[in-house]
């Protein structure tokens, strides 16, 4: 049994609902479009700082944006 917790997210859904492109979101939080893509695909977990910036940019609580 694998006990590793994998952080999932709703970034893509919320970003699209707010009509933001990956590039616009990336510029807002100070990262690259490639990083946003990797986070949305669950290939990369953001740092605590980046996760907080994403919550602020998407006007969403952490627990509504990220989940296990």
PyMOL Python script that loads the backbone (N, CA, C, O; Angstrom):
from pymol import cmd

cmd.read_pdbstr("""\
ATOM      1  N   UNK A   1       0.839  -1.188   0.000  1.00  0.00           N
ATOM      2  CA  UNK A   1       0.000   0.000   0.000  1.00  0.00           C
ATOM      3  C   UNK A   1       0.881   1.247   0.000  1.00  0.00           C
ATOM      4  O   UNK A   1       1.837   1.341   0.770  1.00  0.00           O
ATOM      5  N   UNK A   2       0.554   2.191  -0.860  1.00  0.00           N
ATOM      6  CA  UNK A   2       1.333   3.417  -0.970  1.00  0.00           C
ATOM      7  C   UNK A   2       0.757   4.463  -0.030  1.00  0.00           C
ATOM      8  O   UNK A   2      -0.395   4.869  -0.182  1.00  0.00           O
ATOM      9  N   UNK A   3       1.550   4.902   0.939  1.00  0.00           N
ATOM     10  CA  UNK A   3       1.096   5.883   1.920  1.00  0.00           C
ATOM     11  C   UNK A   3       1.438   7.314   1.537  1.00  0.00           C
ATOM     12  O   UNK A   3       1.169   8.237   2.305  1.00  0.00           O
ATOM     13  N   UNK A   4       2.027   7.515   0.358  1.00  0.00           N
ATOM     14  CA  UNK A   4       2.374   8.865  -0.079  1.00  0.00           C
ATOM     15  C   UNK A   4       1.111   9.652  -0.406  1.00  0.00           C
ATOM     16  O   UNK A   4       0.225   9.167  -1.110  1.00  0.00           O
ATOM     17  N   UNK A   5       1.043  10.860   0.111  1.00  0.00           N
ATOM     18  CA  UNK A   5      -0.073  11.739  -0.204  1.00  0.00           C
ATOM     19  C   UNK A   5       0.290  12.543  -1.444  1.00  0.00           C
ATOM     20  O   UNK A   5       1.368  13.133  -1.522  1.00  0.00           O
ATOM     21  N   UNK A   6      -0.607  12.560  -2.396  1.00  0.00           N
ATOM     22  CA  UNK A   6      -0.376  13.301  -3.629  1.00  0.00           C
ATOM     23  C   UNK A   6      -1.291  14.520  -3.613  1.00  0.00           C
ATOM     24  O   UNK A   6      -2.514  14.390  -3.558  1.00  0.00           O
ATOM     25  N   UNK A   7      -0.695  15.689  -3.661  1.00  0.00           N
ATOM     26  CA  UNK A   7      -1.452  16.930  -3.646  1.00  0.00           C
ATOM     27  C   UNK A   7      -2.130  17.130  -4.995  1.00  0.00           C
ATOM     28  O   UNK A   7      -1.464  17.204  -6.027  1.00  0.00           O
ATOM     29  N   UNK A   8      -3.442  17.217  -4.983  1.00  0.00           N
ATOM     30  CA  UNK A   8      -4.240  17.461  -6.185  1.00  0.00           C
ATOM     31  C   UNK A   8      -4.700  18.914  -6.160  1.00  0.00           C
ATOM     32  O   UNK A   8      -4.579  19.585  -5.135  1.00  0.00           O
ATOM     33  N   UNK A   9      -5.227  19.404  -7.281  1.00  0.00           N
ATOM     34  CA  UNK A   9      -5.690  20.787  -7.291  1.00  0.00           C
ATOM     35  C   UNK A   9      -6.823  21.008  -8.295  1.00  0.00           C
ATOM     36  O   UNK A   9      -7.072  20.198  -9.187  1.00  0.00           O
ATOM     37  N   UNK A  10      -7.487  22.129  -8.106  1.00  0.00           N
ATOM     38  CA  UNK A  10      -8.570  22.567  -8.994  1.00  0.00           C
ATOM     39  C   UNK A  10      -8.154  23.830  -9.748  1.00  0.00           C
ATOM     40  O   UNK A  10      -9.012  24.612 -10.156  1.00  0.00           O
ATOM     41  N   UNK A  11      -6.870  24.036  -9.935  1.00  0.00           N
ATOM     42  CA  UNK A  11      -6.391  25.275 -10.539  1.00  0.00           C
ATOM     43  C   UNK A  11      -6.961  25.476 -11.940  1.00  0.00           C
ATOM     44  O   UNK A  11      -7.452  26.559 -12.257  1.00  0.00           O
ATOM     45  N   UNK A  12      -6.902  24.458 -12.766  1.00  0.00           N
ATOM     46  CA  UNK A  12      -7.372  24.612 -14.147  1.00  0.00           C
ATOM     47  C   UNK A  12      -8.843  25.022 -14.181  1.00  0.00           C
ATOM     48  O   UNK A  12      -9.203  25.962 -14.890  1.00  0.00           O
ATOM     49  N   UNK A  13      -9.692  24.335 -13.430  1.00  0.00           N
ATOM     50  CA  UNK A  13     -11.116  24.630 -13.428  1.00  0.00           C
ATOM     51  C   UNK A  13     -11.397  26.054 -12.961  1.00  0.00           C
ATOM     52  O   UNK A  13     -12.194  26.765 -13.572  1.00  0.00           O
ATOM     53  N   UNK A  14     -10.747  26.465 -11.886  1.00  0.00           N
ATOM     54  CA  UNK A  14     -10.967  27.805 -11.340  1.00  0.00           C
ATOM     55  C   UNK A  14     -10.384  28.863 -12.277  1.00  0.00           C
ATOM     56  O   UNK A  14     -10.990  29.913 -12.488  1.00  0.00           O
ATOM     57  N   UNK A  15      -9.217  28.585 -12.831  1.00  0.00           N
ATOM     58  CA  UNK A  15      -8.589  29.521 -13.777  1.00  0.00           C
ATOM     59  C   UNK A  15      -9.491  29.752 -14.984  1.00  0.00           C
ATOM     60  O   UNK A  15      -9.683  30.890 -15.412  1.00  0.00           O
ATOM     61  N   UNK A  16     -10.047  28.664 -15.534  1.00  0.00           N
ATOM     62  CA  UNK A  16     -10.929  28.791 -16.696  1.00  0.00           C
ATOM     63  C   UNK A  16     -12.219  29.522 -16.345  1.00  0.00           C
ATOM     64  O   UNK A  16     -12.719  30.313 -17.145  1.00  0.00           O
ATOM     65  N   UNK A  17     -12.761  29.267 -15.162  1.00  0.00           N
ATOM     66  CA  UNK A  17     -13.977  29.954 -14.727  1.00  0.00           C
ATOM     67  C   UNK A  17     -13.753  31.459 -14.617  1.00  0.00           C
ATOM     68  O   UNK A  17     -14.672  32.251 -14.826  1.00  0.00           O
ATOM     69  N   UNK A  18     -12.517  31.844 -14.284  1.00  0.00           N
ATOM     70  CA  UNK A  18     -12.174  33.260 -14.163  1.00  0.00           C
ATOM     71  C   UNK A  18     -11.644  33.833 -15.488  1.00  0.00           C
ATOM     72  O   UNK A  18     -11.216  34.985 -15.556  1.00  0.00           O
ATOM     73  N   UNK A  19     -11.685  33.004 -16.527  1.00  0.00           N
ATOM     74  CA  UNK A  19     -11.265  33.408 -17.874  1.00  0.00           C
ATOM     75  C   UNK A  19      -9.814  33.921 -17.917  1.00  0.00           C
ATOM     76  O   UNK A  19      -9.506  34.920 -18.567  1.00  0.00           O
ATOM     77  N   UNK A  20      -8.946  33.207 -17.209  1.00  0.00           N
ATOM     78  CA  UNK A  20      -7.516  33.524 -17.192  1.00  0.00           C
ATOM     79  C   UNK A  20      -6.767  32.482 -18.011  1.00  0.00           C
ATOM     80  O   UNK A  20      -7.067  31.290 -17.931  1.00  0.00           O
ATOM     81  N   UNK A  21      -5.804  32.924 -18.789  1.00  0.00           N
ATOM     82  CA  UNK A  21      -4.938  31.978 -19.496  1.00  0.00           C
ATOM     83  C   UNK A  21      -3.843  31.512 -18.535  1.00  0.00           C
ATOM     84  O   UNK A  21      -3.625  32.110 -17.482  1.00  0.00           O
ATOM     85  N   UNK A  22      -3.170  30.449 -18.915  1.00  0.00           N
ATOM     86  CA  UNK A  22      -2.038  29.977 -18.112  1.00  0.00           C
ATOM     87  C   UNK A  22      -0.965  31.058 -18.052  1.00  0.00           C
ATOM     88  O   UNK A  22      -0.342  31.264 -17.010  1.00  0.00           O
ATOM     89  N   UNK A  23      -0.755  31.741 -19.160  1.00  0.00           N
ATOM     90  CA  UNK A  23       0.253  32.805 -19.219  1.00  0.00           C
ATOM     91  C   UNK A  23      -0.115  33.958 -18.285  1.00  0.00           C
ATOM     92  O   UNK A  23       0.749  34.472 -17.574  1.00  0.00           O
ATOM     93  N   UNK A  24      -1.375  34.369 -18.278  1.00  0.00           N
ATOM     94  CA  UNK A  24      -1.815  35.462 -17.401  1.00  0.00           C
ATOM     95  C   UNK A  24      -1.651  35.088 -15.933  1.00  0.00           C
ATOM     96  O   UNK A  24      -1.178  35.892 -15.130  1.00  0.00           O
ATOM     97  N   UNK A  25      -2.040  33.877 -15.588  1.00  0.00           N
ATOM     98  CA  UNK A  25      -1.884  33.429 -14.204  1.00  0.00           C
ATOM     99  C   UNK A  25      -0.417  33.368 -13.817  1.00  0.00           C
ATOM    100  O   UNK A  25      -0.039  33.793 -12.725  1.00  0.00           O
ATOM    101  N   UNK A  26       0.404  32.846 -14.704  1.00  0.00           N
ATOM    102  CA  UNK A  26       1.845  32.749 -14.437  1.00  0.00           C
ATOM    103  C   UNK A  26       2.444  34.123 -14.177  1.00  0.00           C
ATOM    104  O   UNK A  26       3.207  34.295 -13.226  1.00  0.00           O
ATOM    105  N   UNK A  27       2.110  35.098 -15.006  1.00  0.00           N
ATOM    106  CA  UNK A  27       2.644  36.462 -14.816  1.00  0.00           C
ATOM    107  C   UNK A  27       2.167  37.058 -13.499  1.00  0.00           C
ATOM    108  O   UNK A  27       2.925  37.746 -12.815  1.00  0.00           O
ATOM    109  N   UNK A  28       0.921  36.799 -13.145  1.00  0.00           N
ATOM    110  CA  UNK A  28       0.359  37.335 -11.904  1.00  0.00           C
ATOM    111  C   UNK A  28       1.096  36.814 -10.677  1.00  0.00           C
ATOM    112  O   UNK A  28       1.323  37.559  -9.724  1.00  0.00           O
ATOM    113  N   UNK A  29       1.470  35.541 -10.695  1.00  0.00           N
ATOM    114  CA  UNK A  29       2.124  34.950  -9.523  1.00  0.00           C
ATOM    115  C   UNK A  29       3.645  34.899  -9.639  1.00  0.00           C
ATOM    116  O   UNK A  29       4.318  34.428  -8.722  1.00  0.00           O
ATOM    117  N   UNK A  30       4.193  35.379 -10.753  1.00  0.00           N
ATOM    118  CA  UNK A  30       5.646  35.466 -10.885  1.00  0.00           C
ATOM    119  C   UNK A  30       6.329  34.155 -11.217  1.00  0.00           C
ATOM    120  O   UNK A  30       7.409  33.860 -10.704  1.00  0.00           O
ATOM    121  N   UNK A  31       5.699  33.368 -12.076  1.00  0.00           N
ATOM    122  CA  UNK A  31       6.315  32.114 -12.503  1.00  0.00           C
ATOM    123  C   UNK A  31       6.141  31.969 -14.007  1.00  0.00           C
ATOM    124  O   UNK A  31       5.760  32.926 -14.683  1.00  0.00           O
ATOM    125  N   UNK A  32       6.414  30.791 -14.534  1.00  0.00           N
ATOM    126  CA  UNK A  32       6.301  30.574 -15.969  1.00  0.00           C
ATOM    127  C   UNK A  32       5.038  29.782 -16.310  1.00  0.00           C
ATOM    128  O   UNK A  32       4.455  29.111 -15.457  1.00  0.00           O
ATOM    129  N   UNK A  33       4.637  29.876 -17.561  1.00  0.00           N
ATOM    130  CA  UNK A  33       3.491  29.105 -18.039  1.00  0.00           C
ATOM    131  C   UNK A  33       3.754  27.612 -17.879  1.00  0.00           C
ATOM    132  O   UNK A  33       2.843  26.849 -17.556  1.00  0.00           O
ATOM    133  N   UNK A  34       4.995  27.196 -18.103  1.00  0.00           N
ATOM    134  CA  UNK A  34       5.355  25.783 -17.970  1.00  0.00           C
ATOM    135  C   UNK A  34       5.147  25.287 -16.540  1.00  0.00           C
ATOM    136  O   UNK A  34       4.749  24.141 -16.332  1.00  0.00           O
ATOM    137  N   UNK A  35       5.412  26.138 -15.564  1.00  0.00           N
ATOM    138  CA  UNK A  35       5.197  25.767 -14.165  1.00  0.00           C
ATOM    139  C   UNK A  35       3.709  25.600 -13.884  1.00  0.00           C
ATOM    140  O   UNK A  35       3.307  24.655 -13.205  1.00  0.00           O
ATOM    141  N   UNK A  36       2.897  26.504 -14.399  1.00  0.00           N
ATOM    142  CA  UNK A  36       1.445  26.399 -14.220  1.00  0.00           C
ATOM    143  C   UNK A  36       0.933  25.106 -14.851  1.00  0.00           C
ATOM    144  O   UNK A  36       0.108  24.408 -14.261  1.00  0.00           O
ATOM    145  N   UNK A  37       1.423  24.787 -16.049  1.00  0.00           N
ATOM    146  CA  UNK A  37       1.028  23.546 -16.722  1.00  0.00           C
ATOM    147  C   UNK A  37       1.379  22.338 -15.851  1.00  0.00           C
ATOM    148  O   UNK A  37       0.550  21.450 -15.653  1.00  0.00           O
ATOM    149  N   UNK A  38       2.598  22.309 -15.336  1.00  0.00           N
ATOM    150  CA  UNK A  38       3.056  21.182 -14.519  1.00  0.00           C
ATOM    151  C   UNK A  38       2.233  21.053 -13.235  1.00  0.00           C
ATOM    152  O   UNK A  38       1.925  19.939 -12.810  1.00  0.00           O
ATOM    153  N   UNK A  39       1.875  22.175 -12.618  1.00  0.00           N
ATOM    154  CA  UNK A  39       1.058  22.132 -11.402  1.00  0.00           C
ATOM    155  C   UNK A  39      -0.337  21.619 -11.740  1.00  0.00           C
ATOM    156  O   UNK A  39      -0.871  20.762 -11.036  1.00  0.00           O
ATOM    157  N   UNK A  40      -0.929  22.137 -12.812  1.00  0.00           N
ATOM    158  CA  UNK A  40      -2.278  21.709 -13.205  1.00  0.00           C
ATOM    159  C   UNK A  40      -2.328  20.209 -13.512  1.00  0.00           C
ATOM    160  O   UNK A  40      -3.340  19.554 -13.262  1.00  0.00           O
ATOM    161  N   UNK A  41      -1.247  19.676 -14.048  1.00  0.00           N
ATOM    162  CA  UNK A  41      -1.190  18.251 -14.387  1.00  0.00           C
ATOM    163  C   UNK A  41      -0.714  17.384 -13.224  1.00  0.00           C
ATOM    164  O   UNK A  41      -0.506  16.181 -13.387  1.00  0.00           O
ATOM    165  N   UNK A  42      -0.541  17.995 -12.050  1.00  0.00           N
ATOM    166  CA  UNK A  42      -0.062  17.303 -10.849  1.00  0.00           C
ATOM    167  C   UNK A  42       1.313  16.671 -11.049  1.00  0.00           C
ATOM    168  O   UNK A  42       1.622  15.644 -10.445  1.00  0.00           O
ATOM    169  N   UNK A  43       2.129  17.280 -11.889  1.00  0.00           N
ATOM    170  CA  UNK A  43       3.497  16.813 -12.098  1.00  0.00           C
ATOM    171  C   UNK A  43       4.480  17.557 -11.204  1.00  0.00           C
ATOM    172  O   UNK A  43       5.639  17.160 -11.081  1.00  0.00           O
ATOM    173  N   UNK A  44       4.011  18.644 -10.575  1.00  0.00           N
ATOM    174  CA  UNK A  44       4.869  19.483  -9.745  1.00  0.00           C
ATOM    175  C   UNK A  44       4.028  20.056  -8.618  1.00  0.00           C
ATOM    176  O   UNK A  44       2.938  20.577  -8.855  1.00  0.00           O
ATOM    177  N   UNK A  45       4.528  19.962  -7.393  1.00  0.00           N
ATOM    178  CA  UNK A  45       3.860  20.572  -6.246  1.00  0.00           C
ATOM    179  C   UNK A  45       4.459  21.951  -6.005  1.00  0.00           C
ATOM    180  O   UNK A  45       5.678  22.089  -5.895  1.00  0.00           O
ATOM    181  N   UNK A  46       3.617  22.964  -5.925  1.00  0.00           N
ATOM    182  CA  UNK A  46       4.144  24.320  -5.703  1.00  0.00           C
ATOM    183  C   UNK A  46       4.697  24.468  -4.292  1.00  0.00           C
ATOM    184  O   UNK A  46       4.304  23.752  -3.371  1.00  0.00           O
ATOM    185  N   UNK A  47       5.613  25.406  -4.148  1.00  0.00           N
ATOM    186  CA  UNK A  47       6.097  25.745  -2.809  1.00  0.00           C
ATOM    187  C   UNK A  47       4.942  26.372  -2.038  1.00  0.00           C
ATOM    188  O   UNK A  47       3.917  26.722  -2.624  1.00  0.00           O
ATOM    189  N   UNK A  48       5.104  26.512  -0.743  1.00  0.00           N
ATOM    190  CA  UNK A  48       4.066  27.139   0.082  1.00  0.00           C
ATOM    191  C   UNK A  48       3.799  28.565  -0.398  1.00  0.00           C
ATOM    192  O   UNK A  48       2.651  29.005  -0.457  1.00  0.00           O
ATOM    193  N   UNK A  49       4.869  29.279  -0.738  1.00  0.00           N
ATOM    194  CA  UNK A  49       4.723  30.662  -1.208  1.00  0.00           C
ATOM    195  C   UNK A  49       3.937  30.706  -2.518  1.00  0.00           C
ATOM    196  O   UNK A  49       3.018  31.512  -2.660  1.00  0.00           O
ATOM    197  N   UNK A  50       4.288  29.853  -3.467  1.00  0.00           N
ATOM    198  CA  UNK A  50       3.591  29.844  -4.754  1.00  0.00           C
ATOM    199  C   UNK A  50       2.139  29.411  -4.577  1.00  0.00           C
ATOM    200  O   UNK A  50       1.250  29.965  -5.223  1.00  0.00           O
ATOM    201  N   UNK A  51       1.889  28.436  -3.716  1.00  0.00           N
ATOM    202  CA  UNK A  51       0.515  27.997  -3.450  1.00  0.00           C
ATOM    203  C   UNK A  51      -0.318  29.154  -2.897  1.00  0.00           C
ATOM    204  O   UNK A  51      -1.468  29.343  -3.292  1.00  0.00           O
ATOM    205  N   UNK A  52       0.267  29.922  -1.986  1.00  0.00           N
ATOM    206  CA  UNK A  52      -0.430  31.078  -1.417  1.00  0.00           C
ATOM    207  C   UNK A  52      -0.691  32.124  -2.491  1.00  0.00           C
ATOM    208  O   UNK A  52      -1.785  32.686  -2.545  1.00  0.00           O
ATOM    209  N   UNK A  53       0.281  32.396  -3.338  1.00  0.00           N
ATOM    210  CA  UNK A  53       0.104  33.358  -4.425  1.00  0.00           C
ATOM    211  C   UNK A  53      -0.981  32.910  -5.396  1.00  0.00           C
ATOM    212  O   UNK A  53      -1.742  33.736  -5.901  1.00  0.00           O
ATOM    213  N   UNK A  54      -1.057  31.615  -5.659  1.00  0.00           N
ATOM    214  CA  UNK A  54      -2.105  31.088  -6.534  1.00  0.00           C
ATOM    215  C   UNK A  54      -3.479  31.287  -5.897  1.00  0.00           C
ATOM    216  O   UNK A  54      -4.434  31.656  -6.581  1.00  0.00           O
ATOM    217  N   UNK A  55      -3.578  31.045  -4.599  1.00  0.00           N
ATOM    218  CA  UNK A  55      -4.845  31.260  -3.892  1.00  0.00           C
ATOM    219  C   UNK A  55      -5.272  32.723  -3.975  1.00  0.00           C
ATOM    220  O   UNK A  55      -6.443  33.017  -4.217  1.00  0.00           O
ATOM    221  N   UNK A  56      -4.341  33.623  -3.777  1.00  0.00           N
ATOM    222  CA  UNK A  56      -4.641  35.052  -3.838  1.00  0.00           C
ATOM    223  C   UNK A  56      -5.054  35.448  -5.251  1.00  0.00           C
ATOM    224  O   UNK A  56      -6.053  36.143  -5.437  1.00  0.00           O
ATOM    225  N   UNK A  57      -4.288  35.008  -6.247  1.00  0.00           N
ATOM    226  CA  UNK A  57      -4.575  35.361  -7.635  1.00  0.00           C
ATOM    227  C   UNK A  57      -5.919  34.821  -8.103  1.00  0.00           C
ATOM    228  O   UNK A  57      -6.613  35.471  -8.884  1.00  0.00           O
ATOM    229  N   UNK A  58      -6.288  33.633  -7.627  1.00  0.00           N
ATOM    230  CA  UNK A  58      -7.539  33.015  -8.037  1.00  0.00           C
ATOM    231  C   UNK A  58      -8.685  33.308  -7.061  1.00  0.00           C
ATOM    232  O   UNK A  58      -9.803  32.822  -7.229  1.00  0.00           O
ATOM    233  N   UNK A  59      -8.375  34.121  -6.031  1.00  0.00           N
ATOM    234  CA  UNK A  59      -9.360  34.511  -5.022  1.00  0.00           C
ATOM    235  C   UNK A  59     -10.087  33.286  -4.447  1.00  0.00           C
ATOM    236  O   UNK A  59     -11.314  33.236  -4.370  1.00  0.00           O
ATOM    237  N   UNK A  60      -9.274  32.309  -4.051  1.00  0.00           N
ATOM    238  CA  UNK A  60      -9.796  31.029  -3.583  1.00  0.00           C
ATOM    239  C   UNK A  60      -9.061  30.605  -2.310  1.00  0.00           C
ATOM    240  O   UNK A  60      -7.858  30.828  -2.180  1.00  0.00           O
ATOM    241  N   UNK A  61      -9.781  30.000  -1.384  1.00  0.00           N
ATOM    242  CA  UNK A  61      -9.148  29.472  -0.176  1.00  0.00           C
ATOM    243  C   UNK A  61      -8.271  28.282  -0.537  1.00  0.00           C
ATOM    244  O   UNK A  61      -8.542  27.560  -1.497  1.00  0.00           O
ATOM    245  N   UNK A  62      -7.222  28.091   0.243  1.00  0.00           N
ATOM    246  CA  UNK A  62      -6.294  26.988  -0.002  1.00  0.00           C
ATOM    247  C   UNK A  62      -7.030  25.656  -0.072  1.00  0.00           C
ATOM    248  O   UNK A  62      -6.794  24.860  -0.981  1.00  0.00           O
ATOM    249  N   UNK A  63      -7.921  25.412   0.888  1.00  0.00           N
ATOM    250  CA  UNK A  63      -8.608  24.128   0.947  1.00  0.00           C
ATOM    251  C   UNK A  63      -9.587  23.921  -0.210  1.00  0.00           C
ATOM    252  O   UNK A  63      -9.999  22.792  -0.476  1.00  0.00           O
ATOM    253  N   UNK A  64      -9.960  24.993  -0.895  1.00  0.00           N
ATOM    254  CA  UNK A  64     -10.812  24.868  -2.079  1.00  0.00           C
ATOM    255  C   UNK A  64      -9.989  24.687  -3.358  1.00  0.00           C
ATOM    256  O   UNK A  64     -10.499  24.202  -4.368  1.00  0.00           O
ATOM    257  N   UNK A  65      -8.726  25.078  -3.306  1.00  0.00           N
ATOM    258  CA  UNK A  65      -7.852  24.983  -4.469  1.00  0.00           C
ATOM    259  C   UNK A  65      -7.041  23.682  -4.479  1.00  0.00           C
ATOM    260  O   UNK A  65      -6.838  23.076  -5.532  1.00  0.00           O
ATOM    261  N   UNK A  66      -6.582  23.265  -3.304  1.00  0.00           N
ATOM    262  CA  UNK A  66      -5.745  22.073  -3.181  1.00  0.00           C
ATOM    263  C   UNK A  66      -6.415  21.034  -2.300  1.00  0.00           C
ATOM    264  O   UNK A  66      -7.133  21.380  -1.362  1.00  0.00           O
ATOM    265  N   UNK A  67      -6.182  19.756  -2.600  1.00  0.00           N
ATOM    266  CA  UNK A  67      -6.751  18.676  -1.807  1.00  0.00           C
ATOM    267  C   UNK A  67      -5.905  17.418  -1.977  1.00  0.00           C
ATOM    268  O   UNK A  67      -5.095  17.327  -2.900  1.00  0.00           O
ATOM    269  N   UNK A  68      -6.098  16.442  -1.074  1.00  0.00           N
ATOM    270  CA  UNK A  68      -5.411  15.159  -1.151  1.00  0.00           C
ATOM    271  C   UNK A  68      -6.373  14.098  -1.601  1.00  0.00           C
ATOM    272  O   UNK A  68      -5.992  12.935  -1.732  1.00  0.00           O
TER     273      UNK A  68
END
""", "prot")
cmd.dss("prot")
cmd.show_as("cartoon", "prot")
cmd.util.cbc("prot")
cmd.orient("prot")
